[in-house]
């Protein structure tokens, strides 16, 4: 089993994610909080603050894709996008 901190090193940097978010959501003011491995292999969670509201977005390990919306774990029926 790989230790989470080893996987975390593969997540994109804040600078990379900020650059992509500006392209995908132009004009939106978002502060990036934590970027960490998600429960899904090859995906990272991005915690953002947008107008006093916190939400989760997801990105791939290279920061080339942004996933916005709910992600459910089928086995437990848990919504992974809830804080």
C-alpha positions, 0 to 999 in steps of 0.5 A: 500500500502506498502512503498517502503523502507519497500520492499527494506529491503527485497532485498538481501544484496550487499554481497549476490548479489556479491557472486551470481554474482561471481558464475554466471559470473566467471571472470567478474569484476562487481561493484555493485551499488544500489540494490532496489525493481523493478517494479515487485513484488518479484524482485529487481533491481541490478545496476552494472558497468562493464568495464565503462558500466552500466547495470541492472540485476535483482534478487529474494528477496533471491538472489538465481536467476539472471535475465539478459536481457530486461524486458518489461511492457506489458501495457505501452510497456516500457523497464524497463531495460533502465536507 
